[in-house]
Amino acid sequence: MSLLQIQGGTVYDPTNGIDGVVQDIWIQDGKVIAPSLDLKADRVIDARGYVVMPGGVDMHCHIAGPKVNVARKMRPEEKRTSPMIRRTALTRSGTTGSVPSTFATGYLYAGLGYTTAFDAAVPPLTARHTHEELEDTPIIDKGFYVMMGNNHYIMKQLRDGEPERLKAYVGWLLNATKGYATKLVNPGGVEAWKSGDWNANQLDDSVNSFGVTPRQIINSVAQAVDELGIPHSVHVHCNNLGMPGNWSTTLETMASLEGHRGHLTHIQFHSYGGNPNDQSTIRSEVPKLADYVNSHKNLTVDVGQVMFNSTTSMTGDGPLGYYLHKVTGRKWFSGDTEMEAGCGIVPIVYKNKSMVHTLQWAIGLEWYLLINDPWRIAMSTDHPNGGSFMAYPEIIALLMDRSRREAILDQAPAGVRERCVLGDITREYTLNEIAIITRAAPARLLGLKQKGHLGPGADGDVTIYSINDDKQRMFELPRWVIHRGEIVVDGGEVRSNKAGTLLHVAPDFDDAVVPDIQSWFEDHYSIQFRNYPVDENYLHLHEVVPTRI
Amino acid sequence: MSVAEQTQESTLPSLTIVKDAACTFCGCVCDDMELTVENNRITKAKNACVLGKAWFLNHHIDDRPDATIKGQPVSYEEAIEYAADILLNARNPVTYGLSDTTCEAQRVAVAITDWVGGTVDTTTSVCHGPSGMAFQGVGEVTATLGEIKNRADCVIYWGGNPAESHPRHFTRYSLTPKGQFLPNGRKDRYAVLIDVRKTKSAKAMDEFIQIKPRCDFELIWAMRALAKGVEVGPEIEQKTGVPLAQLQALVDRMKTAKFGVILFGMGLTMTRGKHMNTEAVLSLARDLNKFTRWTAKPMRGHGNVTGADNVVSWSTGYPFGVNLSRGYPRFNPGEYTTSDLLLRGEADAAMIIASDPMSNFCQQARDHFVRIPTIVLDPKLSESAKVATVAFTTATYGINVAGTAYRMDDVPIYLRPAFQSKYRSDYEILKAIETRIRERQLAAS
C-alpha cells in the first residue's frame, strides 16, 4: 500500500471539467482515488503554486520496431553532435539525435512529462521485434498500431467480396501481433510501389494485382474496426503525403470514412493546394479541410507539426521514401515486407529559409487553431518526421502566444503569408486547451479510460509544472513526473528505470476464418504460420484494453 | 481465444516430435524443422539441409563441469561471483561474440557492459561490419526473403557460395521456389553468380561471371556507369576479367527485370575495398530503382548475428564496436572492435559469449587474450573456454533454449527448443551476473 498526496496544486483536468482549480490529488497503489480526510499519505508533494496535469499522451510517434532501428543504424553522424544520455546509478545510457535509442526514448518522454506513447506503424511480421524494443523503453506505458492498408489478405477479401472474413482477419491480426489499433499507410499505394507500379495517387486508382481501390480499403477497414469495437478508430495516413494539391485526396478520404469513426494522422502533410508537379505552387488548404472536420463529428486528427530542424523522415509509405530521396539526394533506406507493408527512411532538414518548409510549419499551426473543438485534435510532430517529440513545449508556446508566431512569420520567406491564413488568426490556446490536446483528447481518441485524466480510477500519471510566463520553458522541464503513483522525475532528474506497461487489444473475432488465413499464409509467407503470432511471453507488464462490445 | 494453433507436439514415453522448430546454424533461420527427439538426442531433422542436419543430429550435451575457475570445477554461484569481480575490477573490459545466442541474452550482455562501462562488440565486426558501415553511408534498398521469393525475377549472388554456406537459400527463398508472382519458380528467374572462383553455386545459375580477385569495386562502378548511360571503355575487361559486352548485357537485363535483388557475401565485404565495395553494391541497387524495382541484401552468416546488430543498435544507437567507458555510447570500428582492442593490448578483461576468438583471431590478439582475466560462455569446450579464467558450460540456443533469433532479413523468429539441457542458458547466467553487479554497484553508491 503506497499513498501519495499531491497537495494544493492548480489542477487542469479537462475530462472532469476542472480548469485551474486548487485541489489535492491522491494516488493509492498506482490509481487516483477520491480525496479523503481519513487517510494519511506516505508521501506528500507540496504542489502549491504549481500546475498539475495528467501525464502527457502521445498518440502518434515512431519510437520502436524495425524502421526506427534502421534509422538509428543509418544516422551515426547526428549522434556525436547531439546531447548524450549518460548512465547513472539507476539508469542506462543512450544516444539521442532525431532517433534516440530505446532507453533514451523512455527517459526523454518521462522528462518531458509524457507517460504514454504509441508507435504508429508496425508491420505485423515484425511485431515481435517491436515488443522487444518496447520492453527496453523504460517508464512510459506504450503500444503500437498494426499496418493493414496494403495487406494482401485484406485486399483479397475486398476483391472476393468477403467483408465478414476481412473483419475476422483484422481481429485475428490484432490478437496475433498484440497491437493496439489498425493503421492504414498510403492504402494501396505501397503495394503499387512494391510491384513496380510506383504509387496509387487517386482514391479510385485500382491496385493492379488485386483490382481494389484505396477508397475500398479505407472504408472496409474503418467498418471492421467499428464492428469489432476496437477502442481507437482506424488510423489513416492518406495517399499522396507531401504532394502539392493533395488536399483533395484528403477530402475524399474524409468522405470515404462517412458513417464510421476515422482518425486522420499527421494531417499537416496532407493539406496542400497547388500543382503536384511544381512545388513552388504549394499553398495551404487547411480552412476547407478544417471546415469539413468541424462539421463531421466522426473524424479526428493529429497534426504532424513541422519544426525547423534536422531530422529523419521514416514512414511505412515506401513510395514517399523514394520521392524524398529524389528530392533531397540523400541516403535512403527502403524495406519491403512480404504480403504486408513497405518502409522508407531519408534524413531531412526543415529550414526557416525555405518557403515550402515555413509554409508546412504554418499549415500545422493552422490546424491547431482552426479546429473549433480541441477534443478532436491531438498534438504530434509525427516524431521524428516533422520534428522530435522534444519540440512539444515550443509548439505549446506558439499556440499560447500569437506574438511568437508573428515573429517567425515576419522573418518568413516571401510568399508564405499569402499562401496561408495563419497571420490572420488571433486565437491563443489556454492552459486548459493545452491540457486537452496533449493528454485528455489523445487518451479519449485512443479509448483509454484510465489515461489523460485525474478522476478516481485513473492511472496515477501526473505531471507537475512550475508556472512560468515562458510557456516553452514551463513545459520543457516539469518539476515532478509521476507514473502510476511512482515519482519517476524529480527536479529534472530521471529517478526510475521501471518497465512501464504494454497496452494492447484482444478483440473477439470469428475464428472459423483461421483455416482460410492459414492456407493463404502457407502459400505466400516465408515463415511458419505457427511462428507468426506473438506469444504472451513476449509481453512485459501488459494490460488488455477492452473493446466496446 | 488463442490465435495460434494448439500445440502440435506429440509426446510418447521417450519420443517427441517438435514441429516448426528453427535451425540457427546459418542466417537463413529456417523455421520449418520437424525434429524427432529420442532420449535427449535428435534422431531426425526433417526439412534440414546438410548443415542443419549436422547441427541437429550431431548435437549432444557434453559432460563438463557447470563452470570452472582457472580450470577447476566450481558451482555456478561461485563462478558468477568471480565473473562479477572480473568485470567490476576491470577498467576497459570488452564483451564480444553474441551472434550465436538469443536476443534475450544479447540484451543482458549489453546491459552488463553498460553498467560496467566497457565495450560491446559482436562478430559483425569480423564479417559484415563493412556492410554496416556502408549502410551508414548510403542506406539500403531491401526486402524480406518472402518478398524475394514472391517477386524477384532477377537474382544476382555476389562474392558468396550459398550452395554450401546457406544451402536452403536457393530452394526456400531466392532461386527455385514458386512465388506469388513467379508461378513457375526457377523458370521465372534469371540467376547470376559473380565470384572470383567457380564454386558449387555456379552450377545452379543461368550465368556465371568470374571476376579477377580484388576488382569488385571497379566492376560495380562500371555497372553503375552503364546503368546511368555513361560510357565505359573496353579496358574494363583487362581490369576485371569481364568483357564489356557481357557486362552491358547484364546491366540491360537488370534494368528490364521486374524486381531484382543482389545477395552479397563476405567475398565482397572482406576483400580489397571492404565497405567501399558494399557502398558500391548498395548504390547500384538503389540507382536501378530509377528504372524498375531493385533491392540488395547481405547474406549474413551466424544464426542470430542479425539479432545482435538489432539489439546493440536499439540499446546504444550503433550496431557493433560500441564503447561505453565515458558513460555514454561511442562508435568507432577499428578502435572499439574486439580484435583491435586485443591486439593493441587495450582490453584488460574480456567476456565472450558463444564465440571463439582463440580459434580465429590473430596471434597478437590471442596472446593478449590469455594474459587478461576472461569469462567465456560456451556449450562446448572451445579453444577460448580452455584458457578462460571463468568458463561456463551453457545450454545451446535454439536446440535447448527458447528465445528469439533474427533471420538475415531482420525477421524475428521464435525458437522452440527440442529438449532441455542440464546446463543453464546464456540468458540465465548473464542475468545472474548482472544482478550481482547491480547489487554491488548500488550498495557502493
Contacts between the chains, C-beta under 8 A, distances in Angstrom:
chain1	res1	chain2	res2	distance
A	64	B	314	7.8
A	66	B	410	5.8
A	68	B	314	7.9
A	69	B	310	5.7
A	69	B	313	5.3
A	69	B	314	5.2
A	72	B	313	5.1
A	72	B	314	6.7
A	72	B	317	5.1
A	72	B	318	7.9
A	73	B	132	7.1
A	73	B	135	6.2
A	73	B	136	6.9
A	73	B	309	7.5
A	73	B	313	5.0
A	73	B	318	7.6
A	73	B	319	5.4
A	74	B	135	6.4
A	74	B	136	6.1
A	74	B	139	5.9
A	75	B	136	7.8
A	76	B	136	5.3
A	76	B	317	7.5
A	76	B	318	6.2
A	76	B	331	5.8
A	77	B	136	7.8
A	79	B	317	5.4
A	79	B	318	7.6
A	79	B	329	7.8
A	79	B	331	7.8
A	80	B	330	8.0
A	84	B	327	7.8
A	84	B	328	3.7
A	84	B	329	7.9
A	85	B	328	6.4
A	86	B	327	4.3
A	86	B	328	5.2
A	87	B	114	5.9
A	87	B	115	7.3
A	87	B	117	7.3
A	87	B	324	7.2
A	87	B	327	4.8
A	87	B	328	7.1
A	89	B	441	7.0
A	89	B	442	6.8
A	89	B	445	4.6
A	92	B	111	7.1
A	92	B	114	5.4
A	92	B	315	7.6
A	93	B	114	5.5
A	93	B	316	7.5
A	93	B	324	6.1
A	93	B	327	6.0
A	93	B	328	4.7
A	93	B	329	6.0
A	94	B	315	7.8
A	94	B	316	7.1
A	94	B	317	7.0
A	94	B	328	7.3
A	94	B	329	7.1
A	95	B	316	6.5
A	95	B	317	3.4
A	95	B	318	7.5
A	95	B	328	7.1
A	95	B	329	5.4
A	97	B	317	7.5
A	99	B	317	7.8
A	100	B	317	7.6
A	101	B	313	7.9
A	101	B	314	6.2
A	101	B	315	6.0
A	101	B	316	5.8
A	101	B	317	4.5
A	101	B	329	7.4
A	102	B	314	4.8
A	102	B	315	6.5
A	103	B	315	6.8
A	104	B	317	8.0
A	125	B	144	7.0
A	125	B	411	6.0
A	126	B	410	7.2
A	126	B	411	6.8
A	126	B	412	6.5
A	128	B	404	6.5
A	128	B	412	4.2
A	128	B	414	7.0
A	129	B	310	6.9
A	129	B	406	7.4
A	129	B	410	7.4
A	129	B	412	4.7
A	132	B	103	6.2
A	132	B	107	7.6
A	132	B	311	7.9
A	132	B	314	7.9
A	132	B	404	6.9
A	132	B	412	7.4
A	133	B	314	5.1
A	136	B	107	6.6
A	136	B	314	6.4
A	136	B	315	6.6
A	152	B	180	8.0
A	172	B	3	5.8
A	175	B	1	7.3
A	175	B	3	4.4
A	176	B	3	4.7
A	176	B	4	7.9
A	194	B	147	7.3
A	194	B	151	7.4
A	194	B	293	7.3
A	195	B	151	7.3
A	195	B	181	7.5
A	195	B	259	7.9
A	195	B	293	7.8
A	196	B	258	5.7
A	196	B	259	6.5
A	196	B	292	5.8
A	196	B	293	4.8
A	209	B	181	7.4
A	322	B	289	6.5
A	331	B	137	6.8
A	331	B	138	5.1
A	331	B	139	3.9
A	332	B	138	7.9
A	332	B	139	4.5
A	332	B	141	7.0
A	332	B	286	6.4
A	333	B	139	4.4
A	333	B	140	5.5
A	333	B	141	7.4
A	333	B	142	7.7
A	334	B	139	7.9
A	334	B	140	7.7
A	334	B	141	4.4
A	334	B	142	7.0
A	334	B	289	7.8
A	334	B	295	7.8
A	335	B	140	7.9
A	335	B	142	5.4
A	335	B	143	6.7
A	335	B	144	7.7
A	335	B	410	7.9
A	336	B	142	7.6
A	336	B	143	4.0
A	336	B	144	6.9
A	336	B	147	4.8
A	336	B	295	7.2
A	337	B	143	7.6
A	337	B	144	5.3
A	337	B	147	6.9
A	338	B	143	7.6
A	338	B	144	4.8
A	338	B	145	7.7
A	338	B	146	3.1
A	338	B	147	4.4
A	338	B	149	7.6
A	338	B	150	6.2
A	339	B	146	6.9
A	339	B	150	7.8
A	345	B	139	7.1
A	346	B	139	7.8
A	508	B	1	6.8
A	509	B	1	7.5
A	511	B	1	5.8
A	514	B	3	7.7
A	518	B	5	7.8
A	523	B	180	7.6
A	524	B	146	7.0
A	524	B	150	6.4
A	524	B	180	5.3
A	525	B	146	5.4
A	526	B	144	6.9
A	526	B	145	4.9
A	526	B	146	3.4
A	526	B	149	5.8
A	526	B	172	7.2
A	526	B	173	6.2
A	526	B	411	7.6
A	527	B	31	5.4
A	527	B	146	7.6
A	527	B	411	6.5
A	527	B	413	6.5
A	528	B	20	4.4
A	528	B	31	5.1
A	528	B	32	5.4
A	529	B	5	7.5
A	530	B	4	5.8
A	530	B	5	5.7
A	530	B	8	6.9
A	530	B	19	7.4
A	530	B	20	4.7
A	531	B	20	5.6
A	531	B	22	7.5
A	531	B	31	5.0
A	531	B	413	6.1
A	531	B	414	5.4
A	533	B	3	4.6
A	533	B	4	4.6
A	535	B	4	7.4
A	535	B	414	6.9
